[in-house]
Amino acid sequence: MESDASNKIKVILFATIKEIAGWDERFFTIKVNEIKVYEIWKLINCKLPKESIIVAINKEITDMDSFIQPGDELAFMPIFTGG
């Protein structure tokens, strides 16, 4: 069986999100040409509020309402605070 890489997105999790989910990198297959980042966030099923997350598509900071397309790389990381 041959997989169709053209319908896949790479999802990377960092820090607390990675610890909660139990994984750091996965590929998801999407069945449409574009999907909102928030829909992928719901699939991850992480209980952190979306307002406390930084999102990047292809290493560019964006937001949960942005669209992701097959072949993109999506990263979720918690908001970092310093002190």
Residue pairs with C-beta under 8 A, 6 or more apart in sequence:
4 29
5 71
6 70
6 71
7 29
7 30
7 31
7 70
8 27
8 28
8 29
8 30
8 70
8 71
9 27
9 28
9 30
9 40
9 68
9 69
9 70
9 71
9 72
9 73
9 74
10 25
10 26
10 27
10 72
10 73
10 74
11 25
11 26
11 27
11 28
11 40
11 44
11 73
11 74
11 75
11 76
12 24
12 25
12 73
12 74
12 75
12 76
13 21
13 23
13 24
13 25
13 44
13 46
13 75
13 76
13 77
14 24
14 75
14 76
14 77
14 78
15 77
15 78
16 48
16 78
17 44
17 46
17 48
17 53
17 76
17 77
17 78
18 24
20 46
20 47
20 48
21 44
21 45
21 46
28 40
28 43
30 68
30 70
33 69
33 70
34 67
34 68
34 69
35 67
35 68
36 64
36 65
36 66
36 67
36 68
37 55
37 57
37 62
37 63
37 64
37 65
37 66
37 67
37 68
37 74
38 50
38 64
38 65
40 68
40 74
41 50
41 53
41 55
41 64
41 76
44 76
46 76
48 78
50 64
52 78
52 79
53 64
53 76
53 77
53 78
53 79
54 61
54 76
54 77
54 78
54 79
54 80
55 61
55 62
55 63
55 64
55 66
55 74
55 75
55 76
56 62
56 74
56 75
56 77
57 66
57 68
57 72
57 73
57 74
57 75
58 72
58 73
59 73
59 75
68 74
